Amino acid sequence: MIQPGELAKRLAGLPLDVEECRIEIGSVPAVGYYGGAPRPTGTVILIGGGHLGRGENVDWTPEDQATFRDTVQDAVAASRTTIGELSERLEGHLVAHHRAAIEAAAIDLALRQAENNLFAIATLPAEPVTFCWSIGQDLSKTVGGPLAAVRTILDADPNATFKLDVPVDGWPEAMWSRFAAIDRVRVVDFKRRGTSQSVALAHRFLPEVWLEDPPLEAFSDGSQSSAWAKRVAVDGYAARIADLTALTFRPAAINVKAPRMGGPLEALRCLDLCRQNGWAAYIGGMFEVGPGRPQARVLASLFTSHQWNDLAPIRLCDSDPYPSSPLVLPSDSRGFGESVSQTD
């Protein structure tokens, strides 16, 4: 079985013929996006040999997407190169998620030019992708709180699982008790905020749940020896592989996000580091509404298919259904990431 690091090497060596680079920005409506506003979008389109490759920029505001367009438009010159050479040229010149959008588009284009896909290159099947629904603070506010959001989804899919964003002031015991009774939560995300008491409370009621990004203060009071310390998952603390090796605490799981790490190649190397260190891994999203979401699912399908991947479909309006997990990916498509279907 090929390991993620080896797949990164194979992708880096793929030949790439770029004739033109275009940037498109805009917005789409999305349920649960910050403040109820449309989700700003940005897409890199690389053109070459009669093919198009696409990558998504995950900037949060229209202003940042405009900066992305102005910054990246001339960053990719027409050339015959490889994925690895292009990525090396971008290193140090663009922020991580802008590099990631270009690298994803380059991989998409190179695979289409080669009439190939990641599953064929990895010689691995396309495994159905298990996902959990992310209940953020903005979504909770629109539907009457996190419990109401969870119950709405469970009404549509009794087997659904969840990732919950914990507010900075935490939740009372009664709330944690209700989530424990539902028994469908897989991750609680503190976003590096809150208190060690809030983390301990979450673990007391949900001892098998992953505690993502607890506040640093939770590790400064001797809590590293606590039982909950063995359930710590890392996301925002690790923007690159070097951050993982510099952590002052030992994680048990890593939320791997290609945009945060600078692209799919670095994400694959991170997955390999997880394998070497015995850390659990899952693939996370950054509210992608374009090609980024299916591309992230390809990585999950290859290496974290049965985990609690934070890659649920983004609902664009309240009438959109709640698809069931897992998602089935096509194994015979061309390029990097295609549409998916749900299993029966």
DAQUI-V869269 format. One record per helix or strand of 2 or more residues. SS is the DSSP state (alpha for helix, beta for strand). FROM is the first residue (numbers start at 1). TO is the last residue. If there is no record, write none. Layout:
SS;FROM;TO
SS;FROM;TO
This chain:
alpha;4;12
beta;15;18
beta;20;28
alpha;34;36
beta;39;48
beta;51;57
alpha;62;72
beta;79;82
alpha;83;90
alpha;96;113
alpha;118;122
beta;133;135
alpha;137;142
alpha;146;156
beta;162;165
alpha;173;182
beta;185;189
alpha;196;205
beta;210;212
alpha;216;219
alpha;223;225
alpha;227;231
beta;232;234
alpha;241;245
beta;253;256
alpha;258;261
alpha;264;277
beta;280;284
alpha;291;303
beta;309;310
beta;327;329
beta;340;342
